[in-house]
Amino acid sequence: MAVKPILAVDVDGVISLFGFDDPPDRSQARFELIDGMVHCISLRAGDRLRRLSEAFELIWATGWEDRANDVLPGLLGLPELPYLTFDGAARFGTAHWKLGPLDEYARDRAMAWIDDSFDESCYEWARVRSAPTLLVPTESSLGLEEAHADALSAWAAQLATGAESQK
């Protein structure tokens, strides 16, 4: 059986939405008090991530680190996921501080990463990785949308087809 590619999932701006003018419809998002802060959790992200878990190994790539497993699996209908640790390096507004732990976790495996804070160093890192790498940027007010899930599914299917043809 082929090894699934990794899908590194950020939380803020992917699952926890912010920066919107009008709050999302209650059928699509829910406000939750988490660690003393109100978060607008995209309920649709849970369904999309569950579908993506069929083709990917999901991991948390968020400053929430292990705390992502405290609340999000129950809200999103996901199992607890492996998570990256960043030793206090988390910085709002950019994702470059995640590169070292992502590289260490993924090693030579194919990986997609969904985040709302990519900067040029993230794209450069993806370009020079020896393994297939896909960065999927989101808008923090919308998070993980259906088009993102479709693109990720197509990428994973393309990888699987390529691996099968190399056997």
N, C-alpha and C positions, 0 to 999 in steps of 0.2 A: 504494500500500500504506500502510495506517495505521501510525503510529508506536506501538510497544508502550509500555505504561506501564512505569515503573521499579519494580523491587523492590529496596529497600535492605535488605541482609541483615547483621545483627549476627552475631558469632561466639559470644562467651561468653554462655551461657544460651539460645542458639538451636541451635548446632551442637556447641559444647563444653559439655557438661553439668556441673553442679556442684550441691552442696547436697542431694544425695539421701541417704536413709538406707541403702538397699541399692543396690549397683551395678546398672546395667541388665544385662539378659541379653546375653551375648557375641554373639548373633546380631544385636543391635540397636545395640551400641556397642562401641568398642574404645579401650583406653587407649594413648596415644601420648606419647612424650617429644618436646616441641616447644619449642625455645628454652630448654632446661633445665628445663621445667616439664611435669608430667604432666597431660594433658588427656584427658577422656573424650569421644571424638568419636562423635556419633550417626551411625551408618551409614545409618539410615533418612532422615535429613535430606538426604543426597546424592540419593537417588532422588526425593524430593519436590522438591528444587530443580531437578533435571533436568527433571521434568515441568513445573514452573512456568516454566522458561526458554522454553517454547514460546509462552507468552502474555506474558512479561515480559522486559525487559532487566534482568538481574541485576547489581547492584553490591555490593561490600563496603562496609559502613558500620560499621566496627569500629576500635577502638584498635589492632588488629593492622596496620592500613593495608596497605602493600604486602606485608608478611610473610604475609598471608592466602594469597597466591598461591604462597608457597614450598612449602607442604605440603598445603593443603586440596584443591586440584584433584585431586591424585593419590589422596587418601584418599576423596574423594566422587565421583569420576568426572565432574568438571566441567572446563570450560576455565578458563584464567586469566580473571579478571573485572576490570573497571575497579574502582578503589578510591578512597575519599575520604581526604584527608589532613586532620589536625586540628591541626598545628603545636604538639604537646605539650599540647593542651587536654584530653586524655582523663582522665576521672575515674570511678572505680568507684562504682556505686550509683545513677547517674542517666544519662540520655542527652541532656540538654539541650545539652551541649557539641557535639553533632553537628548542631544545627539550621542554623547558618550554612553549613557545607559542603554539607549536603543541599539547602538552598534554592538555593545557587549552582549545584549540579549539575543539579537538576531544573528550575529556572526555571519555565516555565509548563506543564510536562508533568505528566500524572497520575502519581501515585507511591503505592506501598504501602511500608510500612516495618515490618519484623519485628524486635523487640527485647525484652529482658527487663527493661529499666530505664526505661520511660517515666515521666515525672513530669507534673504539670499543665501546665507550659510546653510540653511536646511536644504535648499534646492541644489546647491553645490555638493553637499554631502550625498544626496540621492544620486546625482549624476556620476559620482566617482565610485560608488559602491560596486563591488564585483557581482553582487546578486541583484536580480530584478527588484526595483524599488519604485513605488508609486506614492506620491504625495497628493493628498486630496484636501484642498483648502475649503473651509466653510465660512459662512458669514455668521457671526456670533448671535445675531438676532433670529436666525433660521435654523442653524445647526445641521445635523445629518438629514439631508433631504432624500427623496426617492431617486433623484438623478444620481446622487453620490452612490447610493446602494447599487443602482444598476451598473454604474461604471466599475465599481469594485467587483461585482459579480462577474462582469465580462472580463475583467483583467485576470481574475482567478481562473476562469474557464480557459482563457488563452494560455495561461501558464500550465494548466493541467493538460491541455491538448499538446503543447510543446513537449512536455515531459513524456507523454505517452508516445509521441512520434520519435523520441530519442531512444526508446528501448529496443 
